[in-house]
Amino acid sequence: MQKKLVVLFLFVLLAFAGLSVRLIWITRENGTQYQKQVLSQQRYDSTTIPFRRGDIVDAKGTKLAVSEKVYNLVIDAKVMLDREEYLEPTLQALGENFDLDMSAIREYVTTHENSSWYVPLRQLSYEEISGFQAAALENSNIRGVWFEEEYKRVYPNGSLAADVIGFTTTDNVGTYGLEEYYNDTLNGINGREYGYLNDDSNLERTIKAAVDGNTIHSTLDANIQSIVEKYLKQFNEEYKDAVREGNGAENLGCIIMEVDTGNILAMASYPTYDLNDVRNTDSLLGSIKVEQITNANGYYEIHKTDTVINEETLAAMSEDEIYLNLNNLWKNFCITTTYEPGSTAKPFTVAAALEDGSITANSTFECNGALEVGGHRIKCHSYARGGDGIVSVQDSIAWSCNVALMKIGQAMGVEEFCRFQQIFNFGLKTNVDLAGEARTVSLIYTAEDMGSADLATNSFGQNFNVTMIQMITGFCSLINGGYYYEPHMVYKVTNASGATVQNIEPRVLKQVVSESTSELIRQYCRAVVMEEGGDLRTGKTARPAGYAIGGKTGTAETIDENTHKRSEDEYVVSFIGYAPADDPEIAIYVVVDRPNAKQQDDAKFATGIVRDILTEVLPYLNIFMTEELSEEEIAELNEKQLEITTQYTQTPEEDALEDAQDGESGEENPQDGTAEGENGEEPVWMSYPVDPETGYRVNPETGQKIDEETGEVIDPDESALGTDGPVNENLINPDSSQDTGEP
C-alpha cells in the first residue's frame, strides 16, 4: 500500500513538473499575445467628444441661436463601491452640491453594484458642477462620479424670429426654420477619446477631435425683426377678445424684403412661442383649436374647430391633441399657410396686361358696380354707390375697382392670364431657404380648367391661393425693374474658425416684366397711398409720416373649411407695399387673417400695422423723409420719441439751413451739430467745458465761447482764447426751425 502511494506521489509530481515546463514555454513563446488579450478584455474609457453645433447670427452678427456646453451627471456605482471608504464621502458630496433625492441615489448605488452608467441630472452648467469638482479635488475618496460633456441649444432672444429660426431636438436634429433647412451645415462630426495597446503592451490614449459645425449668417436684421414683432403683438393686445374670445386675429404675418436682392430683413407671425421652451402650452392660449380628421380619400387632414383654446379647454386636451396644436403653432405662417390674396393681386394682373399689350397706360374702363360673367353677377365694392364710373388703369389699382380688373382679365384671355400666373411663380415654390414651404400647384387654375367666371375672379385676386413669400417675392419683381430674385434667409456660411466657406449671392431667376411696365406699376401703386390717387384711394392710412410710399390693399373673402362656401363676414385683409415710392429699397407685406372685429373687411387693420412698422424701420435704414410734416404728424413722432429725419426743403431759409449743416457755406460751424429740439438730442455744445470765469461753454477746437441757452457764439473779440479761427455767422436758433442768418 505504501509503495502504491509513493508511485502516485511521483506521478503527480511529474505531472506538475510537466505542467510547469509547459507554462514556462507558453509564457516565453506566447506570453505577450495572451497578455494583450487579457488587457484588451479589461474595461477602458472610450468617450465620445461632442461637436458644437454652429451658431445662427443675424446680418450684423447678433447671435440668434448658440450652443452652450453643459454637463450630464454620471454615477458609476461599480467604482463607488470598489472600496468601502469611497461610498459615504461621495454620497455626501453629491447631496451637498446637487438637488438630489439622496435616499434614492443610495438605494440605486447599493442595489446596482455592477452599474457603470446612471444619469440622475442632465444639462448642468459649469457653475452647477464646479462645487462638486472642487470637493473631489480636496478628497481623493470621492469616486465613481464623472461629468459627460454635451451642448445645449440656447436662443438668447427667446421668441424673436421663432418662425424663422426653428429649434432642435436633444440629438441635434433641426425642427422647422433655419435649424431644419441648414441642419447638415450646422452640425459637425463627433470626436472620440479611446485607449489602445501599443507593441509594448502599454495602454495609450488617442483623441480624435470633434469637428464643430458651421455658422450661418442670416439676412435678418434683429432690430427690424424686433420692431415688426412689437407691432404684431401690439395689434393682438389691442383686438384680443374684442368681439369673440381669443387672439386679435387668427393669424398675423409680416415680411420685409430688400427689393433688389431678395434678402429677407424680417419675417414674423403671431401667435408665436419661446424657442427656449417650445412645449409651453401657454403659447396656445387664444388660438383656435385644430384637430386631425380623415378625409373622403382616407388621408389625414388638419381642420380648424370652433373652439378657442383657453385654460379650461387646454386642461381637457389629451397629449396627442396638445402636440398636434403645438405643431400647428410651430409652423411658419409666412411660408406654410395659403389663402386668397384679394386685391393685392391686382398689380400683377395689370402688369401682365400691359406687358402682353392687352391694354395700354391710356386704356379706360367703365364700372357700373357689377359685371355679368358666365351667368354670375360679380359685384365691385363700389356697387352700393352705382360704380366707379370711367376708370383709368391707374385708378383701377388706386381705387381697387373689381369691374375694371375683370375687363382687363377678359382682354388678356385665359391662356395669357395663366401664362403670366406661372411667370410670376404662382403655384410654384419660391425655394426660400426655410423648411416647410407650401406647395400651391393644385391651388391655381390651368388654362384647361379655367372658365370665364374663374378668369374674372382670379383677375382681382379671388379663387386662387398663394403664400406670403410668393406674393412679396413676385411683388418685388413688379417694382424693381422686372427682375425676379430668389428669396433667401442666409447670405454666408463660416466655419468654427470664422473663415468663410460659402457666400450666397443674390440670384436673379428671370425677368418677368419690362422696366417700362415696372415703372408704371410703381406709379399706380404710389397712387394707392399718395394724394394723386384721389379721395377714393384705398391705402392712404399706410403712409408713415414724412414718407412717400406705394402699395396695394387687399380684402379677400375666406372659405369655410367645413361647408366649403364663402363666408360673408370673415376676411383676410392685407397690404403689400414698398418704400421709398420713387426708388424702392424695401418691400413690406402684412396679412391679418380674420381680425377680431365686428366688420373684418377693412384694410385699415393691415395698413395701420404697416404705418407703425415703417415709421420706425425707415429711419433705422437711413431712408430720409421727403414729405412735409403736418402738425399732427410732428406731434405723433414726438409722442413716439422718434427722430425726425426729414430732408424736405422747399423754402430758401430751409435751403440755407441745410447748407449750413453740410458746411457748404464755406464757414466753420462751432457747434458741429444741430440745435436742441430738431432731432430730440441734447445739443453738442452742452458737452463743451464751462469757463469758470464767464460761465460760458468753450469750444475746445476753436476756443470760442458759446451761449449755453442759444448756442450762439459770444463776441469773438471777447471769446477768442489765443486762436484765429473764423466765426460762424450761420448759426441755428434753437427756438426756430429756420436759419435766421444772424449770429
C-alpha positions, 0 to 999 in steps of 0.5 A: 500500500505504501509503495502504491502511494509513493508511485502516485506521489511521483506521478503527480509530481511529474505531472506538475513538473510537466505542467510547469515546463509547459507554462514556462514555454507558453509564457516565453513563446506566447506570453505577450499575445495572451497578455494583450488579450487579457488587457484588451478584455479589461474595461477602458474609457472610450468617450465620445467628444461632442461637436458644437453645433454652429451658431445662427447670427443675424446680418450684423452678427447678433447671435440668434441661436448658440450652443452652450456646453453643459454637463450630464451627471454620471454615477458609476456605482461599480467604482463607488463601491470598489472600496468601502471608504469611497461610498459615504464621502461621495454620497455626501458630496453629491447631496451637498452640491446637487438637488438630489433625492439622496435616499434614492441615489443610495438605494440605486448605488447599493442595489446596482453594484455592477452599474457603470452608467446612471444619469440622475441630472442632465444639462448642468452648467459649469457653475452647477458642477464646479462645487462638486469638482472642487470637493473631489479635488480636496478628497481623493475618496470621492469616486465613481462620479464623472461629468459627460460633456454635451451642448445645449441649444440656447436662443438668447432672444427667446421668441424673436424670429421663432418662425424663422429660426426653428429649434432642435431636438436633444440629438441635434436634429433641426425642427422647422426654420433655419435649424431644419433647412441648414441642419447638415451645415450646422452640425459637425462630426463627433470626436472620440477619446479611446485607449489602445495597446501599443507593441509594448503592451502599454495602454495609450490614449488617442483623441480624435477631435470633434469637428464643430459645425458651421455658422450661418449668417442670416439676412435678418436684421434683429432690430427690424425683426424686433420692431415688426414683432412689437407691432404684431403683438401690439395689434393682438393686445389691442383686438384680443377678445374684442368681439369673440374670445381669443387672439386679435386675429387668427393669424398675423404675418409680416415680411420685409424684403430688400427689393433688389436682392431678395434678402429677407430683413424680417419675417414674423407671425403671431401667435408665436412661442419661446424657442427656449421652451417650445412645449409651453402650452401657454403659447396656445392660449387664444388660438383656435383649436385644430384637430386631425380628421380623415378625409373622403380619400382616407388621408389625414387632414388638419381642420380648424374647430370652433373652439378657442383654446383657453385654460379650461379647454387646454386642461381637457386636451389629451397629449396627442391633441396638445402636440398636434396644436403645438405643431400647428403653432410651430409652423411658419405662417409666412411660408406654410399657410395659403389663402386668397390674396384679394386685391393685392393681386391686382398689380400683377394682373395689370402688369401682365396686361400691359406687358402682353399689350392687352391694354395700354397706360391710356386704356379706360374702363367703365364700372357700373358696380357689377359685371355679368360673367358666365351667368354670375353677377360679380359685384365691385365694392363700389356697387352700393354707390352705382360704380366707379364710373370711367376708370383709368388703369391707374385708378383701377389699382388706386381705387381697387375697382373689381369691374375694371380688373375683370375687363382687363382679365377678359382682354388678356384671355385665359391662356395669357392670364395663366401664362403670366400666373406661372411667370410670376411663380404662382403655384410654384415654390419660391425655394426660400431657404426655410423648411416647410414651404407650401406647395400651391400647384393644385391651388391655381387654375390651368388654362384647361380648367379655367372658365370665364367666371374663374378668369374674372375672379382670379383677375382681382385676386379671388379663387386662387391661393398663394403664400406670403413669400410668393406674393412679396417675392413676385411683388418685388419683381413688379417694382424693381425693374422686372427682375425676379430674385430668389428669396433667401434667409442666409447670405454666408456660411463660416466655419468654427474658425470664422473663415468663410466657406460659402457666400450666397449671392443674390440670384436673379431667376428671370425677368418677368416684366419690362422696366417700362411696365415696372415703372408704371406699376410703381406709379399706380401703386404710389397712387394707392397711398399718395394724394394723386390717387384721389379721395377714393384711394384705398391705402392712404392710412399706410403712409408713415409720416414724412414718407412717400410710399406705394402699395396695394390693399387687399380684402379677400373673402375666406372659405369655410373649411367645413361647408366649403362656401364663402363666408360673408363676414370673415376676411383676410385683409392685407397690404403689400407695399414698398418704400421709398415710392420713387426708388424702392429699397424695401418691400413690406407685406402684412396679412391679418387673417380674420381680425377680431372685429365686428366688420373684418373687411377693412384694410385699415387693420393691415395698413395701420400695422404697416404705418407703425412698422415703417415709421420706425424701420425707415429711419433705422435704414437711413431712408430720409423723409421727403414729405412735409410734416403736418402738425399732427404728424410732428406731434405723433413722432414726438409722442413716439420719441422718434427722430425726425429725419426729414430732408424736405426743403422747399423754402430758401431759409430751409435751403440755407439751413441745410447748407449750413449743416453740410458746411457748404457755406464755406464757414466753420460751424462751432457747434458741429451739430444741430440745435436742441429740439430738431432731432430730440438730442441734447445739443453738442455744445452742452458737452463743451467745458464751462469757463469758470470765469464767464460761465460760458461753454468753450469750444475746445477746437476753436476756443470760442465761447458759446451761449449755453441757452442759444448756442450762439457764439459770444463776441469773438473779440471777447471769446477768442482764447489765443486762436484765429479761427473764423466765426460762424455767422450761420448759426441755428436758433434753437427756438426756430426751425429756420436759419435766421442768418444772424449770429 
